[in-house]
Amino acid sequence: MVEFERFTLSNGLRVLIHEDHATPMVAVNVLYKVGARDESPERTGFAHLFEHLMFGGSKNVPDFDVPIQMAGGDCNAFTNNDVTNYYDIAPAENLETLLWLESDRMAGLNINSRSLDVQRKVVVEEFSETCLNIPYGDAWHRIAETAYKKHPYRWPTIGLVPEHIKDAGLEDVKAFYDKYYCPNNAILVVGGGVTRKEAEPLIRKWFEEIPARPSPERNIPQEPSQIECRRREIKADIPLEAIYLAFHMPERTHKDYYALDLLSDILGNGKSSRLFKNLRKQQGKFAEVDAYITGSVDPGLLIIEGKISSGFTLEQAELAIEEQLREVKRTLTETELNKYKNKAISTLTFNETSVLNRAMNLAFFESIGDADLMNREAGIYRTITIEDINRVSNEYLIPSNSSVICYRKG
């Protein structure tokens, strides 16, 4: 059980404090409710660009890393479709340093032509290295644009094309910052070896005077139900042919999320999973094979992907996957299901051993409306039955709900 207290500042900043006096460290996590889904189709990659810009200096801190290191701490960030998350950890006696740093870049990020030019080049180079210059690097672009036709999940976090970042003007970037990087669009979590009595005055000192801005209006188009299989074939210079199957699944807070998460684990989590054991080890049809879910806040995807062994065709590989999807409904046992329940619960428990992970998880679950959900998830996994697995398999893992991306050598 992760215990926490919650309060809200006058400027709308939501604050959660989690005390853990078993550690001498303190974690400060600031989650901004902005991700790739908040971008314009003509200006993608901005949330990811800001992940970089936010380390480029602020009004009173020209180099964010120097004071963190002087405080004996570390910091980093990540961006996805839904949120941008910044986190710091240091000895608890240096909590005020972390709060000062995060408040300064919330209040006055140093956005100028020089910092933008530097980070723009970094992001464009990252796009080239990860998406354009390696085999299958554009796979997520192909999956997203095939599976989604309306929702902004149709482009990946790094952006639709590098030109959107290359052409980003200073005013465009400042407008994005002003819209989303404000206290009333953020969640602050302080966790570790401090009390609320110690932390709250410091939080109010450094954050309460930051003015709120107009709350961002989100009119995110909802994805229509898919009614027929979508297929796309790509010829590329690749070492092995590959297949990706994407099935639409419900949002993060939907009751079926947990059954589909377990189903993806049964199919692809580890060397005893069905796809690995049957299609790679026994039949040898795949050199690599995996299954996973995107875990996005809005309705996401369950993905099955594999690199096909030499001597087998894409058609044979797809048929083999389809057979495994039928087979799991016929032969799933309580023993097998319980094994994956236990693995899921063990993963949750392991993640909670770190105060930094607890702080990040509290921020995420608070952002989707219920921080206490992180305490209830293990219990939810325990309630999943074979009937639940079969039901979601029959409802979601069907051809009319799928997008199939095939990479052929060419």
Secondary structure, 3 states (H helix, E strand, C coil): CCCCEEEECCCCCEEEEEECCCCCEEEEEEEECCCHHHCECCECCHHHHHHHHCCCCECCCCCCHHHHHHCCCEEEEEECCCCEEEEEEEEHHHHHHHHHHHHHHHHCECCCHHHHHHHHHHHHHHHHHHHHCCCCCCHHHHHHHHHCCCCHHHCCCCCCCCHHHHCCCHHHHHHHHHHHCCHHHEEEEEEECCCHHHHHHHHHHHHCCCCCCCCCCCCCCCCCCCCCCEEEEEEECCCCCEEEEEEECCCCCCCCHHHHHHHHHHHHCCCCCHHHHHHHHHCCCEEEEEEEECCCCCCCEEEEEEEECCCCCHHHHHHHHHHHHHHHHHHCCHHHHHHHHHHHHHHHHHHCCCHHHHHHHHHHHHHCCCCCHHHHHHHHHHHCCHHHHHHHHHHHCCHHHEEEEEEEEC
